[in-house]
Amino acid sequence: MEQTNAAKLYTAVQEQQALSEQKEAAENIQAFIEMAEQRGYHYTEEEIKSELSHLSEEELASLQNPGVGPRHHLLPR
């Protein structure tokens, strides 16, 4: 049982670290560029800023908080 708990803890720590890195990348363009390069993508700061300027407010919000989707289904019909 202890090994199972240790494995769960390790997994939780890894997931939290990944979320932390994603959050930092969303807030810092240089961190975003570095994270993209680690995944095989190559962008300049100007390219990132240009692409972000084309996104709607809703799309930008989903980048900042990807766990919360639009709440259109909660609006009265």
Biopython code that builds the backbone (N, CA, C, O; Angstrom):
import numpy as np
from Bio.PDB.StructureBuilder import StructureBuilder

atoms = [
    (1, "MET", "N", (0.823, -1.198, 0.000)),
    (1, "MET", "CA", (0.000, 0.000, 0.000)),
    (1, "MET", "C", (0.866, 1.261, 0.000)),
    (1, "MET", "O", (0.508, 2.254, -0.634)),
    (2, "GLU", "N", (1.989, 1.233, 0.697)),
    (2, "GLU", "CA", (2.850, 2.417, 0.754)),
    (2, "GLU", "C", (3.427, 2.747, -0.617)),
    (2, "GLU", "O", (3.571, 3.922, -0.955)),
    (3, "GLN", "N", (3.759, 1.728, -1.413)),
    (3, "GLN", "CA", (4.296, 1.979, -2.750)),
    (3, "GLN", "C", (3.248, 2.635, -3.641)),
    (3, "GLN", "O", (3.570, 3.496, -4.459)),
    (4, "THR", "N", (2.002, 2.226, -3.482)),
    (4, "THR", "CA", (0.926, 2.827, -4.263)),
    (4, "THR", "C", (0.776, 4.293, -3.910)),
    (4, "THR", "O", (0.636, 5.135, -4.798)),
    (5, "ASN", "N", (0.803, 4.609, -2.618)),
    (5, "ASN", "CA", (0.690, 6.001, -2.184)),
    (5, "ASN", "C", (1.878, 6.825, -2.665)),
    (5, "ASN", "O", (1.713, 7.973, -3.078)),
    (6, "ALA", "N", (3.070, 6.246, -2.613)),
    (6, "ALA", "CA", (4.260, 6.954, -3.076)),
    (6, "ALA", "C", (4.156, 7.231, -4.577)),
    (6, "ALA", "O", (4.534, 8.308, -5.040)),
    (7, "ALA", "N", (3.649, 6.269, -5.326)),
    (7, "ALA", "CA", (3.487, 6.456, -6.772)),
    (7, "ALA", "C", (2.466, 7.550, -7.055)),
    (7, "ALA", "O", (2.669, 8.368, -7.953)),
    (8, "LYS", "N", (1.373, 7.572, -6.300)),
    (8, "LYS", "CA", (0.354, 8.610, -6.473)),
    (8, "LYS", "C", (0.928, 9.985, -6.143)),
    (8, "LYS", "O", (0.664, 10.959, -6.847)),
    (9, "LEU", "N", (1.713, 10.060, -5.072)),
    (9, "LEU", "CA", (2.332, 11.326, -4.681)),
    (9, "LEU", "C", (3.291, 11.797, -5.770)),
    (9, "LEU", "O", (3.289, 12.971, -6.141)),
    (10, "TYR", "N", (4.106, 10.884, -6.277)),
    (10, "TYR", "CA", (5.060, 11.237, -7.330)),
    (10, "TYR", "C", (4.325, 11.757, -8.565)),
    (10, "TYR", "O", (4.722, 12.764, -9.151)),
    (11, "THR", "N", (3.262, 11.072, -8.954)),
    (11, "THR", "CA", (2.471, 11.493, -10.112)),
    (11, "THR", "C", (1.861, 12.866, -9.881)),
    (11, "THR", "O", (1.870, 13.711, -10.776)),
    (12, "ALA", "N", (1.329, 13.092, -8.681)),
    (12, "ALA", "CA", (0.715, 14.385, -8.363)),
    (12, "ALA", "C", (1.744, 15.508, -8.419)),
    (12, "ALA", "O", (1.452, 16.593, -8.921)),
    (13, "VAL", "N", (2.941, 15.255, -7.910)),
    (13, "VAL", "CA", (4.002, 16.265, -7.934)),
    (13, "VAL", "C", (4.399, 16.570, -9.377)),
    (13, "VAL", "O", (4.586, 17.733, -9.735)),
    (14, "GLN", "N", (4.530, 15.538, -10.202)),
    (14, "GLN", "CA", (4.891, 15.740, -11.610)),
    (14, "GLN", "C", (3.823, 16.555, -12.337)),
    (14, "GLN", "O", (4.150, 17.454, -13.112)),
    (15, "GLU", "N", (2.545, 16.245, -12.088)),
    (15, "GLU", "CA", (1.456, 16.979, -12.732)),
    (15, "GLU", "C", (1.448, 18.435, -12.289)),
    (15, "GLU", "O", (1.239, 19.335, -13.103)),
    (16, "GLN", "N", (1.677, 18.665, -10.998)),
    (16, "GLN", "CA", (1.696, 20.030, -10.478)),
    (16, "GLN", "C", (2.846, 20.824, -11.089)),
    (16, "GLN", "O", (2.690, 21.998, -11.424)),
    (17, "GLN", "N", (3.995, 20.180, -11.231)),
    (17, "GLN", "CA", (5.143, 20.853, -11.840)),
    (17, "GLN", "C", (4.835, 21.211, -13.289)),
    (17, "GLN", "O", (5.174, 22.305, -13.740)),
    (18, "ALA", "N", (4.201, 20.307, -14.019)),
    (18, "ALA", "CA", (3.845, 20.579, -15.414)),
    (18, "ALA", "C", (2.862, 21.737, -15.496)),
    (18, "ALA", "O", (2.996, 22.598, -16.366)),
    (19, "LEU", "N", (1.877, 21.772, -14.606)),
    (19, "LEU", "CA", (0.914, 22.870, -14.595)),
    (19, "LEU", "C", (1.593, 24.189, -14.272)),
    (19, "LEU", "O", (1.270, 25.223, -14.857)),
    (20, "SER", "N", (2.536, 24.150, -13.338)),
    (20, "SER", "CA", (3.273, 25.354, -12.963)),
    (20, "SER", "C", (4.070, 25.889, -14.153)),
    (20, "SER", "O", (4.098, 27.096, -14.393)),
    (21, "GLU", "N", (4.715, 24.989, -14.894)),
    (21, "GLU", "CA", (5.483, 25.402, -16.072)),
    (21, "GLU", "C", (4.565, 25.980, -17.141)),
    (21, "GLU", "O", (4.919, 26.960, -17.795)),
    (22, "GLN", "N", (3.393, 25.386, -17.324)),
    (22, "GLN", "CA", (2.445, 25.890, -18.314)),
    (22, "GLN", "C", (1.935, 27.264, -17.916)),
    (22, "GLN", "O", (1.779, 28.142, -18.765)),
    (23, "LYS", "N", (1.674, 27.455, -16.632)),
    (23, "LYS", "CA", (1.185, 28.747, -16.153)),
    (23, "LYS", "C", (2.254, 29.815, -16.371)),
    (23, "LYS", "O", (1.950, 30.916, -16.830)),
    (24, "GLU", "N", (3.502, 29.491, -16.044)),
    (24, "GLU", "CA", (4.592, 30.447, -16.246)),
    (24, "GLU", "C", (4.727, 30.796, -17.726)),
    (24, "GLU", "O", (4.939, 31.957, -18.075)),
    (25, "ALA", "N", (4.607, 29.798, -18.592)),
    (25, "ALA", "CA", (4.721, 30.036, -20.030)),
    (25, "ALA", "C", (3.599, 30.931, -20.535)),
    (25, "ALA", "O", (3.811, 31.745, -21.434)),
    (26, "ALA", "N", (2.416, 30.787, -19.968)),
    (26, "ALA", "CA", (1.287, 31.622, -20.387)),
    (26, "ALA", "C", (1.476, 33.066, -19.952)),
    (26, "ALA", "O", (0.953, 33.982, -20.588)),
    (27, "GLU", "N", (2.220, 33.275, -18.872)),
    (27, "GLU", "CA", (2.420, 34.622, -18.340)),
    (27, "GLU", "C", (3.696, 35.282, -18.854)),
    (27, "GLU", "O", (3.841, 36.500, -18.749)),
    (28, "ASN", "N", (4.623, 34.498, -19.408)),
    (28, "ASN", "CA", (5.929, 35.005, -19.797)),
    (28, "ASN", "C", (6.245, 34.504, -21.209)),
    (28, "ASN", "O", (6.370, 33.299, -21.427)),
    (29, "ILE", "N", (6.371, 35.412, -22.150)),
    (29, "ILE", "CA", (6.575, 35.015, -23.544)),
    (29, "ILE", "C", (7.876, 34.238, -23.719)),
    (29, "ILE", "O", (7.905, 33.260, -24.465)),
    (30, "GLN", "N", (8.948, 34.646, -23.053)),
    (30, "GLN", "CA", (10.222, 33.926, -23.180)),
    (30, "GLN", "C", (10.081, 32.497, -22.675)),
    (30, "GLN", "O", (10.606, 31.570, -23.292)),
    (31, "ALA", "N", (9.378, 32.306, -21.559)),
    (31, "ALA", "CA", (9.157, 30.954, -21.037)),
    (31, "ALA", "C", (8.324, 30.138, -22.025)),
    (31, "ALA", "O", (8.555, 28.942, -22.204)),
    (32, "PHE", "N", (7.355, 30.796, -22.662)),
    (32, "PHE", "CA", (6.533, 30.119, -23.662)),
    (32, "PHE", "C", (7.386, 29.665, -24.841)),
    (32, "PHE", "O", (7.250, 28.538, -25.319)),
    (33, "ILE", "N", (8.262, 30.545, -25.305)),
    (33, "ILE", "CA", (9.132, 30.219, -26.437)),
    (33, "ILE", "C", (10.048, 29.050, -26.084)),
    (33, "ILE", "O", (10.253, 28.154, -26.903)),
    (34, "GLU", "N", (10.599, 29.054, -24.873)),
    (34, "GLU", "CA", (11.469, 27.958, -24.438)),
    (34, "GLU", "C", (10.703, 26.644, -24.368)),
    (34, "GLU", "O", (11.209, 25.606, -24.794)),
    (35, "MET", "N", (9.477, 26.684, -23.828)),
    (35, "MET", "CA", (8.659, 25.479, -23.737)),
    (35, "MET", "C", (8.319, 24.965, -25.138)),
    (35, "MET", "O", (8.326, 23.757, -25.374)),
    (36, "ALA", "N", (8.025, 25.872, -26.060)),
    (36, "ALA", "CA", (7.716, 25.479, -27.437)),
    (36, "ALA", "C", (8.933, 24.831, -28.099)),
    (36, "ALA", "O", (8.799, 23.831, -28.804)),
    (37, "GLU", "N", (10.112, 25.396, -27.874)),
    (37, "GLU", "CA", (11.329, 24.846, -28.471)),
    (37, "GLU", "C", (11.615, 23.444, -27.951)),
    (37, "GLU", "O", (12.102, 22.593, -28.695)),
    (38, "GLN", "N", (11.315, 23.198, -26.678)),
    (38, "GLN", "CA", (11.500, 21.862, -26.114)),
    (38, "GLN", "C", (10.587, 20.848, -26.798)),
    (38, "GLN", "O", (10.875, 19.652, -26.804)),
    (39, "ARG", "N", (9.500, 21.325, -27.366)),
    (39, "ARG", "CA", (8.540, 20.445, -28.036)),
    (39, "ARG", "C", (8.705, 20.461, -29.560)),
    (39, "ARG", "O", (7.889, 19.891, -30.285)),
    (40, "GLY", "N", (9.769, 21.120, -30.039)),
    (40, "GLY", "CA", (10.073, 21.103, -31.463)),
    (40, "GLY", "C", (9.486, 22.244, -32.274)),
    (40, "GLY", "O", (9.546, 22.217, -33.503)),
    (41, "TYR", "N", (8.919, 23.250, -31.609)),
    (41, "TYR", "CA", (8.360, 24.408, -32.310)),
    (41, "TYR", "C", (9.332, 25.571, -32.184)),
    (41, "TYR", "O", (10.009, 25.716, -31.167)),
    (42, "HIS", "N", (9.396, 26.396, -33.216)),
    (42, "HIS", "CA", (10.318, 27.528, -33.196)),
    (42, "HIS", "C", (9.568, 28.801, -33.566)),
    (42, "HIS", "O", (9.098, 28.954, -34.694)),
    (43, "TYR", "N", (9.462, 29.704, -32.610)),
    (43, "TYR", "CA", (8.768, 30.972, -32.796)),
    (43, "TYR", "C", (9.640, 32.110, -32.297)),
    (43, "TYR", "O", (10.465, 31.934, -31.400)),
    (44, "THR", "N", (9.446, 33.270, -32.886)),
    (44, "THR", "CA", (10.075, 34.472, -32.352)),
    (44, "THR", "C", (9.050, 35.171, -31.464)),
    (44, "THR", "O", (7.861, 34.857, -31.506)),
    (45, "GLU", "N", (9.518, 36.106, -30.671)),
    (45, "GLU", "CA", (8.615, 36.859, -29.799)),
    (45, "GLU", "C", (7.595, 37.639, -30.627)),
    (45, "GLU", "O", (6.429, 37.749, -30.247)),
    (46, "GLU", "N", (8.037, 38.174, -31.749)),
    (46, "GLU", "CA", (7.134, 38.936, -32.617)),
    (46, "GLU", "C", (6.031, 38.049, -33.189)),
    (46, "GLU", "O", (4.877, 38.466, -33.280)),
    (47, "GLU", "N", (6.392, 36.818, -33.574)),
    (47, "GLU", "CA", (5.387, 35.891, -34.103)),
    (47, "GLU", "C", (4.339, 35.547, -33.047)),
    (47, "GLU", "O", (3.147, 35.485, -33.345)),
    (48, "ILE", "N", (4.787, 35.327, -31.822)),
    (48, "ILE", "CA", (3.858, 35.007, -30.730)),
    (48, "ILE", "C", (2.917, 36.181, -30.494)),
    (48, "ILE", "O", (1.702, 36.000, -30.411)),
    (49, "LYS", "N", (3.474, 37.379, -30.387)),
    (49, "LYS", "CA", (2.641, 38.560, -30.138)),
    (49, "LYS", "C", (1.643, 38.776, -31.271)),
    (49, "LYS", "O", (0.492, 39.136, -31.026)),
    (50, "SER", "N", (2.078, 38.558, -32.501)),
    (50, "SER", "CA", (1.187, 38.720, -33.646)),
    (50, "SER", "C", (0.035, 37.723, -33.585)),
    (50, "SER", "O", (-1.119, 38.093, -33.800)),
    (51, "GLU", "N", (0.339, 36.470, -33.296)),
    (51, "GLU", "CA", (-0.709, 35.446, -33.222)),
    (51, "GLU", "C", (-1.668, 35.716, -32.068)),
    (51, "GLU", "O", (-2.878, 35.543, -32.212)),
    (52, "LEU", "N", (-1.133, 36.137, -30.924)),
    (52, "LEU", "CA", (-1.994, 36.424, -29.772)),
    (52, "LEU", "C", (-2.920, 37.600, -30.044)),
    (52, "LEU", "O", (-4.032, 37.651, -29.518)),
    (53, "SER", "N", (-2.469, 38.540, -30.859)),
    (53, "SER", "CA", (-3.306, 39.704, -31.147)),
    (53, "SER", "C", (-4.531, 39.331, -31.982)),
    (53, "SER", "O", (-5.494, 40.096, -32.036)),
    (54, "HIS", "N", (-4.506, 38.177, -32.628)),
    (54, "HIS", "CA", (-5.633, 37.729, -33.455)),
    (54, "HIS", "C", (-6.667, 36.919, -32.664)),
    (54, "HIS", "O", (-7.732, 36.599, -33.192)),
    (55, "LEU", "N", (-6.365, 36.586, -31.415)),
    (55, "LEU", "CA", (-7.280, 35.766, -30.621)),
    (55, "LEU", "C", (-8.366, 36.618, -29.980)),
    (55, "LEU", "O", (-8.145, 37.783, -29.650)),
    (56, "SER", "N", (-9.538, 36.023, -29.810)),
    (56, "SER", "CA", (-10.633, 36.717, -29.127)),
    (56, "SER", "C", (-10.351, 36.737, -27.625)),
    (56, "SER", "O", (-9.464, 36.030, -27.146)),
    (57, "GLU", "N", (-11.101, 37.543, -26.889)),
    (57, "GLU", "CA", (-10.935, 37.598, -25.436)),
    (57, "GLU", "C", (-11.194, 36.234, -24.813)),
    (57, "GLU", "O", (-10.511, 35.840, -23.868)),
    (58, "GLU", "N", (-12.172, 35.515, -25.337)),
    (58, "GLU", "CA", (-12.501, 34.193, -24.804)),
    (58, "GLU", "C", (-11.353, 33.212, -25.031)),
    (58, "GLU", "O", (-11.029, 32.415, -24.150)),
    (59, "GLU", "N", (-10.741, 33.268, -26.207)),
    (59, "GLU", "CA", (-9.614, 32.387, -26.506)),
    (59, "GLU", "C", (-8.415, 32.722, -25.625)),
    (59, "GLU", "O", (-7.727, 31.819, -25.147)),
    (60, "LEU", "N", (-8.160, 34.004, -25.407)),
    (60, "LEU", "CA", (-7.064, 34.404, -24.517)),
    (60, "LEU", "C", (-7.326, 33.945, -23.092)),
    (60, "LEU", "O", (-6.411, 33.486, -22.409)),
    (61, "ALA", "N", (-8.568, 34.065, -22.639)),
    (61, "ALA", "CA", (-8.919, 33.625, -21.290)),
    (61, "ALA", "C", (-8.695, 32.129, -21.141)),
    (61, "ALA", "O", (-8.256, 31.674, -20.084)),
    (62, "SER", "N", (-8.989, 31.358, -22.180)),
    (62, "SER", "CA", (-8.789, 29.911, -22.088)),
    (62, "SER", "C", (-7.307, 29.560, -22.026)),
    (62, "SER", "O", (-6.948, 28.514, -21.486)),
    (63, "LEU", "N", (-6.439, 30.415, -22.568)),
    (63, "LEU", "CA", (-5.000, 30.193, -22.441)),
    (63, "LEU", "C", (-4.541, 30.428, -21.010)),
    (63, "LEU", "O", (-3.687, 29.701, -20.502)),
    (64, "GLN", "N", (-5.100, 31.434, -20.364)),
    (64, "GLN", "CA", (-4.725, 31.756, -18.989)),
    (64, "GLN", "C", (-5.275, 30.745, -17.999)),
    (64, "GLN", "O", (-4.621, 30.440, -17.001)),
    (65, "ASN", "N", (-6.467, 30.220, -18.258)),
    (65, "ASN", "CA", (-7.091, 29.277, -17.344)),
    (65, "ASN", "C", (-7.752, 28.177, -18.167)),
    (65, "ASN", "O", (-8.968, 28.185, -18.357)),
    (66, "PRO", "N", (-6.947, 27.223, -18.658)),
    (66, "PRO", "CA", (-7.490, 26.222, -19.570)),
    (66, "PRO", "C", (-8.498, 25.273, -18.938)),
    (66, "PRO", "O", (-9.219, 24.585, -19.661)),
    (67, "GLY", "N", (-8.569, 25.215, -17.626)),
    (67, "GLY", "CA", (-9.495, 24.302, -16.963)),
    (67, "GLY", "C", (-10.912, 24.814, -16.897)),
    (67, "GLY", "O", (-11.820, 24.070, -16.525)),
    (68, "VAL", "N", (-11.124, 26.066, -17.249)),
    (68, "VAL", "CA", (-12.457, 26.654, -17.171)),
    (68, "VAL", "C", (-12.895, 27.030, -18.578)),
    (68, "VAL", "O", (-12.342, 27.939, -19.196)),
    (69, "GLY", "N", (-13.888, 26.320, -19.065)),
    (69, "GLY", "CA", (-14.386, 26.574, -20.411)),
    (69, "GLY", "C", (-15.467, 27.631, -20.404)),
    (69, "GLY", "O", (-15.890, 28.091, -19.343)),
    (70, "PRO", "N", (-15.909, 28.012, -21.574)),
    (70, "PRO", "CA", (-16.991, 28.999, -21.650)),
    (70, "PRO", "C", (-18.252, 28.456, -20.996)),
    (70, "PRO", "O", (-18.526, 27.256, -21.026)),
    (71, "ARG", "N", (-18.996, 29.350, -20.419)),
    (71, "ARG", "CA", (-20.193, 28.946, -19.690)),
    (71, "ARG", "C", (-21.461, 29.269, -20.471)),
    (71, "ARG", "O", (-22.475, 29.639, -19.880)),
    (72, "HIS", "N", (-21.413, 29.134, -21.779)),
    (72, "HIS", "CA", (-22.575, 29.462, -22.604)),
    (72, "HIS", "C", (-23.786, 28.621, -22.229)),
    (72, "HIS", "O", (-24.921, 29.088, -22.321)),
    (73, "HIS", "N", (-23.552, 27.390, -21.811)),
    (73, "HIS", "CA", (-24.661, 26.509, -21.477)),
    (73, "HIS", "C", (-25.381, 26.933, -20.197)),
    (73, "HIS", "O", (-26.465, 26.425, -19.909)),
    (74, "LEU", "N", (-24.803, 27.847, -19.429)),
    (74, "LEU", "CA", (-25.419, 28.303, -18.190)),
    (74, "LEU", "C", (-26.321, 29.511, -18.393)),
    (74, "LEU", "O", (-27.075, 29.885, -17.495)),
    (75, "LEU", "N", (-26.245, 30.118, -19.564)),
    (75, "LEU", "CA", (-27.070, 31.287, -19.831)),
    (75, "LEU", "C", (-28.509, 30.860, -20.089)),
    (75, "LEU", "O", (-28.743, 29.838, -20.734)),
    (76, "PRO", "N", (-29.476, 31.630, -19.593)),
    (76, "PRO", "CA", (-30.872, 31.268, -19.854)),
    (76, "PRO", "C", (-31.187, 31.372, -21.340)),
    (76, "PRO", "O", (-30.654, 32.231, -22.041)),
    (77, "ARG", "N", (-32.037, 30.509, -21.798)),
    (77, "ARG", "CA", (-32.406, 30.492, -23.224)),
    (77, "ARG", "C", (-33.647, 31.275, -23.464)),
    (77, "ARG", "O", (-34.107, 31.372, -24.602)),
]
sb = StructureBuilder()
sb.init_structure("model")
sb.init_model(0)
sb.init_chain("A")
sb.init_seg("    ")
for serial, (resi, resn, name, xyz) in enumerate(atoms, 1):
    if name == "N":
        sb.init_residue(resn, " ", resi, " ")
    sb.init_atom(name, np.array(xyz, "f"), 0.0, 1.0, " ", f" {name:<3s}", serial, name[0])
structure = sb.get_structure()
